[in-house]
Amino acid sequence: MPGVSLIVSEAMTIGKPRNNRGMSLTELILVIAIIAILAALLLPAVSRSKASARKSHCASNLKQWGIMWKIYTSDNNGFFSEGTGVGFPRGEWVWALAEQYGEKPQLLMCPEATHRRGRGKNSSVVEYRVRSDSPKSAVTAFGGPKTVYDFPADPKIDPISGAFWLSSYGQNNWAYNVKVPVLQGRKSEHHWREVDIAWETSEVPLFADAMWRGGGPDHEIWEKFAPPQSHGRWNSVKHESQHFAIRRHGYGINILYFDGSVRATKGPIEVWKKKWHVNFDTEAWKTNSFPDWMK
């Protein structure tokens, strides 16, 4: 009978152990291994995606700098600033454009380079990244591939004595409309002076990722033309090509050109191929001896 069969079946299961054991150690190790493998496969892709987003953000920043330069030159009969308005000519643009970016100070920093370069053993050769709010005694004034440099704050905007601002972009200092025969070793006649130039504007750098306030690469002066022997190495402010010879986004940097376009370089050597000043020899790079890390 159906009812009797059900009772007998239930009675037969009484006292028997249920198969509800947990995972064995071997099974747990197997699950952990699978998770580790999946993480190893996914994390590099996530990292590349984030780096690509920061690169795009940087390009957007540079485009806004292009607009600010257009506004500045439009207000000054097409000319750039003279480069001598402050005591640090390579960074004079910081004060010249202060009214333009004043409400958006974050535009001063590439999202890939927001930390300070810490002081330490061989800190001019090795880039130590520390917090951006680290005390001045613990950081270097110059930056690096992934770090910012500092410069004196404009007292009209930041009246605090000794205040400084941070940035990780630099200007092509040959853009200045100089009024002196020579400025920091850069001859007056080699400067572009104005935004509307005779040369192809899409090939002349105006602004870029950098480890210092600006620079004026020059094939006629070895100090300004010499490549760095290691990545991120800091020699001096006078080694002006080196300020841009870094791998910040992949193997290169983002550059804003005179026409307002922004393009990424494929590697540091491309810095030596750009038309930095009126008489710059874009073929001179072929005579240079570049270290292996740049090739």
C-alpha positions in Angstrom: 0.0 0.0 0.0 1.3 3.5 -0.8 0.9 4.8 2.8 2.8 1.8 4.3 5.6 2.2 1.7 6.1 5.8 2.6 6.3 5.0 6.4 8.7 2.2 5.8 10.9 4.4 3.5 11.0 7.1 6.1 11.8 4.6 8.9 14.7 3.2 6.9 16.4 6.7 6.7 16.2 7.3 10.4 19.7 7.1 12.0 21.6 7.3 8.6 24.2 10.1 8.3 23.4 12.9 5.8 26.0 13.7 3.1 26.4 17.5 4.0 30.1 17.6 4.7 32.1 20.8 3.9 34.9 21.3 1.3 38.0 19.3 1.7 41.4 21.0 1.9 42.2 19.9 -1.6 39.0 21.3 -3.0 39.6 24.6 -1.2 43.1 24.9 -2.6 41.8 24.2 -6.1 39.2 27.0 -5.8 41.8 29.5 -4.5 44.1 28.5 -7.4 41.3 29.1 -10.0 40.5 32.5 -8.4 44.2 33.5 -8.5 44.5 32.5 -12.2 41.4 34.6 -13.1 42.8 37.5 -11.1 46.1 37.3 -12.9 44.4 37.3 -16.2 42.0 40.2 -15.4 44.2 42.6 -13.4 46.6 43.5 -16.2 43.6 44.3 -18.4 42.1 46.5 -15.7 45.4 48.2 -15.2 45.8 48.9 -18.9 42.3 50.3 -19.0 42.9 52.7 -16.1 46.2 53.8 -17.7 44.4 54.5 -21.0 41.8 56.5 -19.2 44.5 58.6 -17.5 46.2 59.2 -20.9 42.9 60.4 -22.4 42.3 62.6 -19.3 45.8 64.1 -19.8 45.1 64.8 -23.5 41.9 66.5 -22.5 43.9 68.7 -20.0 46.3 69.7 -22.8 43.5 70.6 -25.1 42.2 73.0 -22.5 45.7 74.5 -22.2 45.6 75.0 -25.9 42.4 77.0 -25.5 43.9 79.0 -22.7 46.9 79.9 -24.9 44.6 80.9 -27.7 42.7 83.3 -25.3 46.0 84.7 -24.0 47.5 85.3 -27.4 44.2 86.8 -28.7 44.3 89.3 -25.8 47.9 90.1 -26.7 47.8 90.8 -30.4 48.7 87.2 -31.2 51.9 87.1 -29.1 53.1 84.9 -26.3 54.4 86.3 -23.0 58.0 87.6 -22.9 59.4 85.0 -20.6 61.0 87.6 -18.3 58.0 88.6 -16.1 59.2 86.4 -13.2 62.5 85.2 -11.8 62.1 81.7 -13.3 61.7 82.1 -17.1 61.2 78.4 -17.9 58.0 78.6 -15.8 56.8 82.1 -16.5 53.8 80.7 -18.3 52.5 79.5 -14.9 51.9 83.1 -13.8 51.0 84.4 -17.3 48.0 82.1 -17.5 47.1 82.1 -13.8 43.8 83.9 -14.5 42.9 81.3 -17.1 43.3 78.2 -15.0 42.8 79.8 -11.5 39.4 78.0 -10.9 40.8 74.7 -12.2 44.2 74.2 -10.6 43.9 70.5 -11.2 44.8 71.2 -14.9 48.3 71.8 -13.8 48.8 68.1 -13.2 48.7 65.1 -15.5 46.6 62.4 -13.8 49.5 60.0 -14.3 51.8 62.2 -12.4 50.4 63.6 -9.1 52.9 62.4 -6.5 56.0 64.3 -5.3 59.5 63.0 -6.0 61.0 62.1 -2.7 64.5 62.8 -1.5 66.6 59.8 -0.9 69.8 58.0 -2.0 70.4 58.9 -5.6 67.1 60.7 -5.9 68.4 62.5 -9.0 68.7 59.1 -10.7 65.9 57.1 -9.0 62.4 58.4 -8.8 60.9 57.8 -5.3 57.2 58.6 -5.2 55.8 60.1 -2.0 52.6 61.9 -1.1 51.9 65.2 -2.7 51.5 66.8 0.8 54.9 65.7 2.0 57.0 68.4 3.7 59.2 70.4 1.3 62.3 69.1 3.1 61.4 65.5 2.0 60.9 66.2 -1.7 62.9 67.5 -4.7 62.0 70.6 -6.6 62.1 68.7 -9.9 59.7 66.0 -10.9 60.0 62.8 -12.9 58.1 60.5 -15.3 55.4 59.9 -12.6 55.9 62.9 -10.3 55.4 66.6 -10.2 57.7 69.6 -9.7 57.1 72.8 -7.8 57.3 76.5 -8.5 56.6 79.7 -6.6 52.9 80.6 -6.3 51.6 83.8 -7.7 51.2 86.1 -4.7 48.2 87.8 -6.4 46.3 84.5 -6.1 48.1 82.8 -3.2 49.4 85.5 -0.8 50.8 83.0 1.7 54.6 83.7 2.0 56.7 80.8 0.6 53.7 79.1 -1.0 54.3 76.9 -4.0 52.2 75.2 -6.6 52.7 71.8 -8.3 52.6 70.8 -12.0 53.7 68.0 -14.3 53.4 69.9 -17.6 56.0 72.0 -19.3 56.1 74.7 -22.0 58.3 74.8 -25.1 60.2 77.9 -24.0 61.0 78.8 -27.6 57.4 80.1 -27.9 58.2 83.2 -25.8 58.2 86.7 -27.4 61.5 87.5 -25.9 62.8 91.1 -25.8 66.4 90.3 -24.8 69.3 88.9 -27.1 69.6 85.7 -25.2 67.4 84.1 -22.5 68.8 81.1 -20.6 71.1 80.3 -23.5 68.2 80.6 -26.1 68.9 83.0 -28.9 66.2 85.7 -29.5 66.1 85.1 -33.2 65.2 81.4 -32.8 61.9 82.1 -30.9 58.5 81.7 -32.4 57.1 84.7 -30.6 53.5 84.4 -31.8 50.9 81.7 -32.3 50.4 82.2 -36.0 53.7 81.0 -37.4 55.0 80.3 -40.9 55.9 76.7 -40.1 53.4 73.8 -40.1 51.7 74.4 -36.8 50.8 70.8 -36.3 54.5 69.9 -36.0 55.6 72.5 -33.5 55.3 71.6 -29.8 53.8 74.2 -27.4 53.1 72.3 -24.2 53.7 68.7 -23.0 54.1 66.2 -20.2 57.4 67.2 -18.5 59.5 66.8 -15.4 60.3 70.5 -15.2 58.6 73.8 -15.8 59.6 74.0 -19.5 62.6 73.6 -21.8 64.2 74.8 -25.0 65.8 71.9 -26.8 68.6 73.1 -29.1 70.8 71.0 -31.4 73.4 73.7 -31.4 74.1 73.4 -27.6 75.1 69.9 -26.4 73.8 70.5 -22.9 70.3 71.3 -24.3 70.5 68.4 -26.7 72.0 65.5 -24.7 69.8 62.5 -23.9 69.5 61.2 -20.3 71.5 58.0 -19.6 68.7 56.5 -17.6 64.9 57.0 -17.4 63.8 59.8 -15.1 67.4 60.9 -14.5 67.7 64.5 -13.4 70.9 66.3 -14.5 70.1 70.0 -14.3 67.6 72.6 -15.5 69.9 73.3 -18.5 69.5 69.8 -19.9 66.3 71.0 -21.6 65.5 68.1 -24.0 65.6 65.8 -21.0 62.7 67.5 -19.4 60.4 65.9 -22.0 62.3 62.7 -22.5 60.2 60.5 -20.3 57.8 57.5 -20.5 54.7 58.8 -18.8 52.0 57.2 -20.9 53.2 53.8 -22.1 56.5 54.6 -23.8 56.0 58.3 -24.4 54.3 61.5 -23.6 51.3 63.7 -24.8 52.2 66.9 -26.7 50.0 69.9 -27.4 51.0 71.5 -30.7 50.6 75.1 -32.0 47.5 74.2 -33.9 45.7 73.0 -30.7 46.0 69.3 -31.6 47.3 66.7 -29.0 49.2 63.6 -30.0 51.1 61.0 -28.1 54.7 60.1 -28.9 55.8 56.5 -29.4 59.0 56.9 -27.4 61.5 59.4 -25.9 63.6 59.7 -29.1 60.7 61.4 -30.8 61.4 64.5 -28.6 64.6 65.1 -30.7 62.6 64.9 -34.0 60.2 67.8 -33.2 60.5 71.4 -34.6 61.2 73.1 -31.3 62.5 76.4 -32.6 62.6 78.4 -35.9 66.0 77.0 -36.9 65.9 73.6 -35.1 67.4 70.8 -37.2 64.9 67.9 -37.1 67.5 65.6 -38.6 70.2 66.3 -36.1 68.9 63.5 -33.9 70.5 61.0 -36.2 73.9 62.1 -35.0 73.0 61.6 -31.4 74.0 58.5 -29.4 70.9 57.4 -27.5 71.2 55.0 -24.5 69.6 51.6 -24.8 66.6 52.4 -22.5 65.4 54.9 -25.1 65.5 52.5 -28.1 
